[in-house]
Amino acid sequence: MQKSWQPMRHSVFRAVWIAALASNVGTWMQNLGAAWLMTTMPVTPLMVALVQTATTLPAFLVGLQAGAIADLWDRRTVLILTQVWMLAAAALLGVLTLGGWVGPWWLLTLTLALGFGSAMMFPAWAAAIPELVPREELPQAVALNSVQFNIARAIGPALAGIVLAATNAGVVFLLNAISFLGVILVFWRWKPGGHRRERRGTVTEAVLAGLRYVRSSKPYHPVLMRCGVFVFMGSALWAMLPVVASEVRHSATGYGVLLGCLGAGAVVGAMMISPLRERYTADQVATAGNLLFACATTGLAVLGSFGALAAAMLVGGVAWMTTMTMFNVAAQTAPPPAMRARALGVYVLVFQAALAAGSAAWGAVANHAGVRNSLLLSAAALVAVIVGGLRFPIAAAMIPQPDEVAAQ
């Protein structure tokens, strides 16, 4: 267990971790506030699911360009500018909501703007993590990054529920805007090391070079494929959770508790990563997590008790964390530094496109077949994914590739 926390000895990583925790608390408050605000409007389940799509679709649109920019430009500058953009979008949404001027399309538009900021930020963020810790500590650093994200997932929704009960969604959005200030300050003070930048070429040329690298990197292909399929099939749980929560417990607090259980389960899962990796392969851990997530999705469909739903979401959080951490470590370990952000840009594009398309698809299924039937179909698809995943192991991507690959 002590080994899991080794990266926290490095002061810059520790500062980034703390600032990211505060920012992600605000992000999860924002997510709950936006989803719950949409459920209070006279809209269909599809419109509720589109809140998730608006959050994730931008990565499909600009993920590749974001990776190229993070490799070509100063990552510190990219990180600061994207945080300022998201601060402005969250603040505007907060002001409009407090003024009573926000409707479904305003909510989706500004949620989309926040999604663009996140999409532009993530490749630079993920590529910066290996610059903050020694290479041998990268798996622990990736897991710790997931820990802070999921601590925020556990805390943020609960805080949002409390704020929503006392005030309204506009205050939640403004608190999210404030949460970006800490990240801006930390990256403003950060002095990056000697990451090699490409000296020539346009963003388009850099994107094409990144695509050529990903195409030629055969160990990377199973990571992209398995991540995309798992996220697409499993996105029904995330998209339909606010609808089920509103049916079982008619309050934002109930939705916040269920999201918090997912986050708490993810924290537990992150703490289990090191012990599990000592006994099992990455593929075995990912397969077990996939099966557990199918069970949690089934629980969301069939359980009527709020307490039972909370327990199912706790299991779902453990399952999501263990599966996605295996994919994330593989995605961040394999690429050489000069290509890392672009390779991660492709990975993020696959992840977010699968989440956006899956959320919309399961929302459309829910419109025709019902919310709970869509969840049962999602669970069945997740079980089918396990069989296919056995033929495409991700272990080979766990072996770091030399910097010279970038020159190919």
C-alpha positions in Angstrom: 0.0 0.0 0.0 2.9 2.4 0.8 4.3 1.8 -2.7 1.0 3.2 -4.1 1.7 6.6 -2.6 5.4 7.0 -3.7 4.7 9.7 -6.3 3.4 12.0 -3.6 7.0 12.5 -2.4 7.6 14.8 -5.5 6.4 18.3 -4.6 5.2 19.3 -8.1 3.2 16.1 -8.5 1.7 16.6 -5.0 0.7 20.2 -5.8 -0.8 19.3 -9.1 -2.7 16.4 -7.4 -4.2 18.6 -4.7 -5.2 21.4 -7.2 -6.7 18.8 -9.6 -8.7 17.3 -6.7 -10.2 20.7 -5.9 -11.0 21.3 -9.6 -12.5 17.9 -10.1 -14.7 18.4 -7.1 -16.0 21.4 -8.9 -16.4 19.5 -12.2 -18.5 16.7 -10.5 -20.6 19.4 -8.9 -21.1 20.9 -12.3 -22.0 17.5 -13.9 -24.6 16.8 -11.2 -26.0 20.3 -11.4 -26.3 20.2 -15.2 -27.8 16.7 -15.3 -30.3 17.5 -12.5 -31.2 20.9 -13.9 -32.1 19.2 -17.2 -34.3 16.7 -15.5 -36.3 19.6 -14.0 -37.1 20.9 -17.4 -39.9 19.4 -19.6 -37.6 17.2 -21.7 -37.3 13.6 -22.8 -34.8 11.0 -21.5 -32.8 11.6 -24.7 -32.3 15.3 -23.8 -31.0 14.2 -20.4 -28.6 11.8 -22.0 -27.4 14.6 -24.3 -25.9 16.4 -21.3 -23.4 13.5 -21.1 -22.9 13.7 -24.9 -22.3 17.4 -24.8 -19.6 16.8 -22.2 -17.8 14.2 -24.2 -18.4 15.0 -27.9 -15.7 17.7 -28.1 -13.0 15.1 -27.6 -14.2 13.4 -30.8 -14.0 16.7 -32.7 -10.7 18.1 -31.4 -8.9 15.3 -29.6 -6.3 14.7 -32.3 -5.6 18.4 -32.7 -5.3 18.8 -28.9 -2.7 16.0 -28.8 -0.7 17.6 -31.6 -0.8 21.0 -29.9 0.3 19.5 -26.6 3.4 18.0 -28.4 4.2 21.1 -30.4 3.5 23.9 -27.9 4.5 24.5 -24.3 2.2 22.2 -22.3 2.2 24.6 -19.3 0.7 27.3 -21.6 -1.9 24.9 -23.0 -2.9 23.8 -19.5 -3.3 27.4 -18.3 -5.3 28.6 -21.3 -7.7 25.7 -21.2 -8.4 26.2 -17.5 -9.2 29.9 -18.1 -11.6 28.9 -20.9 -13.4 26.5 -18.6 -13.6 29.0 -15.8 -15.2 31.5 -18.2 -17.8 29.0 -19.5 -18.8 27.8 -16.0 -19.1 31.4 -14.7 -21.3 32.4 -17.7 -23.6 29.4 -17.1 -23.8 30.2 -13.4 -24.8 33.8 -14.1 -27.4 32.8 -16.7 -28.9 30.2 -14.4 -29.0 32.6 -11.4 -30.8 35.1 -13.7 -33.4 32.6 -14.8 -32.3 32.9 -18.4 -31.0 29.3 -19.0 -33.0 26.8 -21.0 -32.2 23.3 -22.3 -30.2 24.5 -25.3 -28.3 27.1 -23.4 -27.4 24.4 -20.9 -26.2 22.0 -23.6 -24.3 24.8 -25.4 -22.3 25.8 -22.4 -21.8 22.2 -21.3 -20.4 21.7 -24.8 -18.0 24.7 -24.3 -16.8 23.1 -21.0 -16.3 19.9 -22.9 -14.1 21.6 -25.5 -11.9 23.0 -22.8 -11.6 19.6 -21.2 -10.8 18.0 -24.6 -8.1 20.5 -25.3 -6.6 20.1 -21.8 -6.5 16.3 -21.3 -3.7 15.2 -23.7 -1.4 17.9 -22.3 -2.4 16.9 -18.7 -1.9 13.2 -19.3 1.4 13.7 -21.2 2.7 15.9 -18.3 2.3 13.2 -15.7 5.3 11.3 -16.8 7.3 14.5 -16.6 6.4 14.8 -12.9 7.6 11.4 -11.6 10.3 8.8 -12.5 9.2 6.3 -15.2 9.2 3.4 -12.7 6.6 5.3 -10.6 4.3 6.0 -13.6 1.7 3.3 -12.9 1.3 4.5 -9.3 1.1 8.1 -10.6 -1.6 7.2 -13.0 -3.5 5.3 -10.3 -3.1 8.3 -7.9 -4.4 10.6 -10.6 -7.5 8.3 -10.8 -7.7 8.3 -7.0 -8.0 12.1 -6.8 -10.5 12.1 -9.7 -12.7 9.6 -7.9 -12.3 11.1 -4.5 -13.8 14.2 -6.2 -16.5 12.0 -7.8 -17.4 10.8 -4.3 -17.3 14.3 -2.7 -18.5 16.6 -5.5 -22.0 15.1 -6.1 -22.7 15.1 -2.4 -21.6 18.7 -2.1 -23.7 19.6 -5.2 -26.7 17.9 -3.7 -26.4 20.0 -0.5 -25.9 23.2 -2.5 -28.8 22.5 -4.8 -31.0 21.8 -1.8 -30.0 25.1 -0.2 -29.8 27.3 -3.3 -29.9 26.4 -7.0 -27.8 25.1 -9.9 -26.4 28.5 -10.6 -24.4 28.5 -7.4 -23.0 25.1 -8.2 -21.8 26.4 -11.6 -20.1 29.4 -10.0 -18.4 27.2 -7.4 -17.0 25.1 -10.3 -15.7 28.3 -12.0 -13.8 29.1 -8.8 -12.3 25.6 -8.6 -10.2 26.2 -11.7 -8.2 29.0 -10.0 -6.0 26.6 -8.0 -5.0 24.6 -11.1 -4.2 27.8 -12.9 -1.9 28.9 -10.0 -0.1 25.6 -9.8 0.7 25.4 -13.5 1.6 29.1 -13.6 4.4 28.3 -11.0 5.4 24.9 -12.6 8.7 25.0 -14.5 8.6 22.0 -16.9 11.7 19.9 -17.6 13.4 19.3 -20.9 10.6 17.7 -23.0 11.7 17.8 -26.7 9.5 19.8 -29.0 9.2 19.4 -32.7 10.8 22.4 -34.3 8.9 22.4 -37.6 5.6 21.6 -39.1 2.0 22.6 -38.7 -0.6 21.1 -36.4 -2.0 19.2 -39.4 1.4 17.7 -40.1 1.8 16.8 -36.5 -1.6 15.2 -36.4 -0.8 13.1 -39.4 2.5 12.0 -37.9 0.7 11.0 -34.7 -1.8 9.0 -36.7 1.0 7.2 -38.6 2.6 6.3 -35.2 -0.6 4.9 -33.8 -1.3 3.0 -37.0 2.1 1.4 -36.9 2.1 0.7 -33.2 0.4 -2.7 -33.1 0.5 -3.1 -29.3 -1.6 0.1 -29.1 -4.5 -1.2 -31.2 -6.0 -3.6 -28.6 -5.9 -0.8 -26.0 -7.9 1.5 -28.3 -10.3 -1.2 -29.3 -11.1 -2.6 -25.9 -11.4 0.8 -24.3 -13.8 2.0 -27.0 -16.0 -1.0 -26.9 -16.1 -1.2 -23.1 -17.0 2.5 -22.7 -19.6 2.4 -25.5 -21.4 -0.6 -24.0 -21.1 0.6 -20.4 -22.1 4.2 -21.0 -25.8 3.4 -20.3 -25.1 3.4 -16.6 -23.7 7.0 -16.7 -26.4 8.3 -19.0 -29.4 6.7 -17.3 -28.3 7.2 -13.7 -30.0 10.6 -13.2 -33.2 9.2 -14.7 -33.3 6.2 -12.3 -32.3 8.4 -9.4 -35.1 10.8 -10.0 -37.6 7.9 -10.1 -36.4 6.2 -6.9 -35.5 9.3 -4.9 -37.0 12.5 -6.1 -34.2 14.8 -5.1 -30.8 16.0 -6.3 -29.3 14.6 -3.0 -30.3 11.1 -4.0 -28.6 11.4 -7.3 -25.5 12.9 -5.6 -25.4 10.0 -3.2 -25.4 7.4 -6.0 -22.7 9.3 -7.9 -20.8 9.5 -4.6 -21.0 5.7 -4.2 -19.6 5.3 -7.7 -16.7 7.6 -6.7 -16.1 5.9 -3.4 -16.1 2.5 -5.1 -13.5 3.9 -7.6 -11.3 5.0 -4.8 -11.4 1.5 -3.3 -10.7 0.1 -6.7 -7.6 2.4 -7.2 -6.2 1.2 -3.8 -6.6 -2.4 -5.0 -4.6 -1.9 -8.2 -1.1 -2.5 -6.9 -2.1 -5.7 -4.9 -4.1 -7.0 -7.9 -1.3 -6.3 -10.4 1.1 -8.3 -8.2 -1.1 -11.4 -8.5 -2.9 -11.0 -11.8 -2.1 -9.8 -15.3 -3.5 -6.5 -16.6 -5.9 -8.4 -18.9 -7.2 -10.5 -16.0 -7.9 -7.4 -13.9 -9.6 -5.6 -16.9 -11.8 -8.7 -17.6 -12.9 -9.0 -14.0 -13.7 -5.3 -13.9 -15.8 -5.6 -17.1 -17.9 -8.4 -15.6 -18.4 -6.5 -12.3 -19.5 -3.4 -14.3 -22.1 -5.5 -16.1 -23.4 -6.7 -12.7 -23.7 -3.1 -11.5 -25.5 -2.1 -14.6 -28.0 -4.9 -14.1 -28.5 -3.8 -10.5 -29.3 -0.3 -11.7 -32.0 -1.8 -14.0 -33.7 -4.2 -11.6 -33.2 -2.9 -8.0 -35.9 -0.7 -6.5 -34.4 0.0 -3.1 -32.2 3.1 -2.8 -29.9 1.3 -0.4 -29.4 -1.6 -2.8 -28.8 0.8 -5.7 -26.1 2.5 -3.6 -24.4 -0.8 -3.0 -24.6 -1.6 -6.7 -23.0 1.7 -7.6 -20.2 1.1 -5.1 -19.4 -2.2 -7.0 -19.7 -0.3 -10.3 -17.1 2.2 -9.1 -14.7 -0.5 -8.2 -15.3 -2.2 -11.6 -14.9 1.0 -13.7 -11.7 2.0 -11.9 -9.9 -1.3 -12.2 -10.8 -1.7 -15.9 -10.0 1.8 -17.0 -6.8 2.0 -15.0 -5.4 -0.9 -16.9 -6.3 0.8 -20.2 -4.9 4.2 -19.0 -1.6 2.8 -17.8 -1.1 1.0 -21.1 -2.0 4.1 -23.1 0.4 6.3 -21.2 3.3 3.8 -20.9 3.7 2.7 -24.5 4.2 6.0 -26.5 7.7 7.7 -26.5 7.7 11.2 -25.0 7.8 13.1 -28.4 4.6 11.2 -29.5 2.9 10.7 -26.1 0.3 13.6 -26.3 -0.7 12.7 -29.8 -1.1 9.0 -29.0 -3.1 10.0 -25.9 -5.1 12.3 -28.1 -6.2 9.3 -30.2 -6.9 7.4 -27.0 -9.0 10.2 -25.5 -10.8 10.6 -28.9 -11.8 6.9 -28.8 -12.8 7.1 -25.1 -14.9 10.2 -25.4 -16.4 9.4 -28.8 -17.5 6.0 -27.3 -19.0 7.7 -24.3 -20.7 10.4 -26.3 -22.1 8.0 -28.9 -23.0 5.4 -26.3 -24.9 7.9 -24.2 -26.9 9.1 -27.1 -27.5 5.6 -28.4 -28.7 4.2 -25.0 -30.8 7.4 -24.6 -32.5 6.6 -27.9 -33.0 3.0 -26.9 -34.5 4.2 -23.6 -37.0 6.4 -25.5 -38.3 3.4 -27.4 -37.8 0.5 -25.0 -37.7 2.1 -21.6 -34.8 3.1 -19.3 -34.5 -0.2 -17.5 -34.6 -2.3 -20.6 -31.8 -0.2 -22.1 -29.7 -0.9 -19.0 -30.4 -4.6 -19.3 -29.3 -4.6 -22.9 -26.2 -2.7 -21.9 -25.3 -5.3 -19.3 -25.8 -8.1 -21.8 -23.5 -6.3 -24.3 -20.8 -5.9 -21.6 -20.8 -9.7 -21.0 -20.5 -10.3 -24.7 -17.5 -7.8 -24.8 -15.6 -10.1 -22.3 -15.5 -13.0 -24.8 -14.2 -10.8 -27.6 -11.7 -9.0 -25.3 -9.9 -12.3 -24.5 -8.5 -12.3 -28.1 -7.0 -8.9 -27.8 -4.6 -8.6 -24.8 -3.2 -5.2 -23.7 -0.1 -6.6 -21.9 2.2 -5.7 -24.8 1.3 -2.0 -24.6 2.7 -2.0 -21.0 6.3 -2.1 -22.4 7.6 1.4 -22.9 8.9 2.2 -26.4 12.1 4.1 -27.0 12.2 7.7 -28.0 13.5 6.8 -31.5 10.1 5.5 -32.5 9.0 9.1 -32.7 11.3 9.8 -35.6 9.7 7.1 -37.8 
